[in-house]
């Protein structure tokens, strides 16, 4: 194995090792003239281009760490998280995990035609939570999600926010060794977000590793003990939360000012 990046904030045993990982995917290049596209019926003749979403990324995460992943839109944050979860294939490098990572938003696949009650039991079982533990914690799960009045209705009767809250409550009914939260997958309201942040912080006390992808630097500062900053798929910073977030906010502020200057019309002569 090649040399890996480490940081001074590490504590406990390794739970995730990412070693020189690349993730590349192909997308359809929709640039052909309409007349030409009308004749290109065979998908094999269509033009594709490769996107390097994650490039040569290495780091080690240890138990007890809450790791934030930040970066502008398209920087590779969510793709990296999905790669660690095994949901997208990696093109190069290696990823090692001490247990199956739980990615909120996709981890507990809920069935719309089944009741909320059945989804709690089936979704939790799919995540490896023992049936007895689910039954013992059932009322707590339902109360945390705030769906007491709807729990026996089909899931399709739930709002998107209710489904999101129920997914979170199921996935965190027992502390996974590796929990991953992508806020772009969440539709919970501000009150629920505050409670979910509190639960994530509580899970750290049980020595799990937590990953949080977010555009909210407040959430990152509140929850995380360490931050990874991605830019165009590359890891540009890895360190303590305040240090990395401060640098990122300065960078984004400079970027915004330069963009405004380019848009400013020239002064009349």
Buried (B, 14 or more C-beta within 10 A) or exposed (E): EEEEBEBEBBEEEBBBBBBBBBBBBEEEEEEBEEEEEEEEEEEEEEEEEEBBBBBEBBBBBBBBBBBBBBBBEBBBBBBBBBBBBEEBEBBEBEBEBBEBBBBBBBBBEBEEEBBBBBBBBBBBBEBEBEEEEBEEBBEEBBEBBBBEEBBEEBBEEBEEBBBBBBBBBBBBBBBBBBBBBBBEBBBBEEEBBEBBBEBBBEBBEEBBBBBBBBEBBEBBBBBBBBBBBBBBBBBBBBBBBEEBBEBBEEBBEEEEEEEEEEEEEEEEE
